[in-house]
Amino acid sequence: MRIVVAEDLYLLRDGMVRLIEAYGHQVVATAATGPETLEALRTWRPEVSVIDVRMPPNQSDEGLRAALAARSEMPGLPVLILSQHVEQLYARELLADGSGGVGYLLKESVFDADQFLDALERVAAGGTAMDPAVIAKLLSTGSPHQGLDRLTEREHSVLALMAEGLSNQAIGRRLFLSEGTVSKYTTSMFGKLGLTDDDNSNRRVRAVLTYLNKP
């Protein structure tokens, strides 16, 4: 994959570049500020990018705003946010277009290379990779989306794990259910959310975005 890495801390940025390239991917550009990030995304249109939230010049939310600006110009541009902070407003805006290809991980929750690379690959493929702590923060405010209030407790559990990017098989292991049972829950859930598209992968992304992007 062709990847852009945007991180203002040199050691962390260099470490991510070395890790990504060790797994056979290509880092086509790096950035250390918000404006550099937007320029790199516009220039390279990477298959996925890794972007910190708080970057120079103001160390506020420049990285996330650069990601938003790039996705407004290039809809569906895959972006994985990697940060120490959850910025609720901009995170919701990042999810708002409903096109997928979005991830948001907290640095403290990434424990090994395989986890990080798996998240990158899922986002690059148009899926989602959301940290449970980010999900909890995003769901702490807002009223239920129409349809979400009709889900059972078990369907909510399945959808929450789906938001993390887990497959039906992985969800089944986490909830001690068979893969077939999880599939039945997802089918029921899609129906209640009004997601009738035959493309199951697309329905998964749309269900997750409905879940996370509650008003």
N, C-alpha and C positions, 0 to 999 in steps of 0.2 A: 504494500500500500504506500501511497505518497502522502506524507503526513507533515503538518505544520505544528511546531511546539512553541507555545507562547507562555513564558514564565520569566519573571524578573530576577529570580535568584539564580546566579550562575551555576552553582554546584548542582542544584536540583534540575535545572534546564539541561546541563551537560549530562547528568546521570540519566535522564529520560531519553535523551538522544542516543546514548550508548546502548541503553536497554532495548529501545525500539529497533535499532540497527542490528543488534545481536540476534534478534528474532527474524531477520531477513527483510525488514521493511525499510523504506527510504524516507529520511527526514529531508524534505526539500527546502525548508526554511525554518529559522527560529526567530523569535521576537521577544523583546524585553519591555516593551511599552504598549499601551493601548493603540496609539496610531500605527506603530510598526505591525501590530497584530492584524489590524484591518487591511493594511497594505499587502501583507503576506497572503491573506485569505483572498483578496481580490486578484492578486497576481498569479497565484498557483492553483486556486480552486482545488484544494487537496481532497483526497478521498475521505479523510477525517482529520480533525485537528484537536490538539490538547491545549486547553486555554485556562489560565489562572483567572480568578475574578479580580483581585486587587492588584493593580499594576501602576507604574508611573504613567503620566506625570503626577497624579494626585493621590495614588494609592487608595482609591475608593473602589469603583466598580468598572474601571476602564476596559478590562478584559472581557467582561460579560457584555458590556455595551458594544464592543467591537464585534463580538459574535452575533449579536442581534442585528447590527447594521449589515453585516455580511449576509446573513440569512434573509434579510429583507430584499437584498439585491439578487441573491442566488438562492431561491427557495429550496429547502431541503438539504442545504449544505451541512454535512455531518459534523457535529461539534460535541466534544466531550469536555465538560467543565470539570476541572480538578482544583479544589480550593480548600481552605480551612474554614470557610464561611458559607452560610446559606443566605443568599440574597433573595428573599421571597418574591418581591415585586418583579424583578427582572427574570427570575427563574420561571415564573408563571408566564411572562411574556415570551420567553424562549420556547415554551411548550404550546403557545397559543395558536400557532399556525396549523397544528395537527398533522404535520407532515412526517414526523418521526426523525430518526437520525440524530437523537439527542441523548446525552448522558450527563449526569451530575454526580460526581463522587467527592467525598471528603478525603483529603490527604491522609488523615489519621486512620481511615478505614481500609486503605489499600495495604494488604499484608504480604502479597507476593506478586512476582512478575506475571504468572499465568492469569491471575485475577485481573490485572491491569490490561494485559493484551487481549483477554477475552472481551472485556468491556469495549476496548477500541474496535475490535472486529465486529461486535454486535452493532455498535453505532454506525460504523462504516457501511454496514449492510442495510441500514435504514431502521434498525430497531432502537430500543431504549436500554439504558443502563443507569438505574437510579439507586443512590445510596439510601438504605432504610431511614437514616437520620434525616435526609433531605425530604423523603416522602412524608415522614411524621411532621416536619416543619410546614410543608406545603398544605397538609391536611388539617393543620391546627386552627385554621380560619376558613370562613366561607360556608355557604349552605350547600346541601347535597344537590348534585346535578340531577335533572329529571331522569329517572331510571335507576340511579345508584341506590336510592332509598328502597328499591324493590329487591335488591340483592340480599340473599341470606348471609348469615355470619360466615359460613364456609366459603361462599362465593366471594365475599370481601377478602377473605384470607388468600384465596387463589389469585385474585386480582392484584393484591398487594405484592405477592411474590412475582407475579408476571411483570409488575412495574420494575422490579429489580433486574429483569432480563432473563429470569429462569425459564427453562423449557418445561413442558408438561412432566417429563420424566423427573427433572430436578425438583419441581413443585411437589410431585408425589412423594419423593424421598423426604422432603422437609415436613410434609403433613401426614406421613405414614399412610398414603393412599396409593392405589394402583394407578398406572398411567391412564387406563381406560376410564377410571372414575374421575380423574382430573379432567379428561377430555369432555365427559358429560357435564361437569360443572361449567367448563368454559363455553360449551355450546348453549347451555341455559343462560349464562351470563350475557353472551352476545345477543341473544334474543331479547332479554330484558332491557338492554341498552340500545336496542334498535339497530344493531350492526348486522345487516343481512348480506353483506358482500361475501361472495364465495371464496375470495382470497383470504385464507386463514391468517397468514402472516400480517396482512394489512389490517385485519380485524383486531389482532392482538395489539398492534401499535395504537389503533384508534381507541380501543378500550382503555389502554393505559393512559393515554392523553386525556380522555374523558375523566378518568379517575383523578389525575393529578392537576388538571386545569379547571377545577371547580371554581365557579365565580365567587 
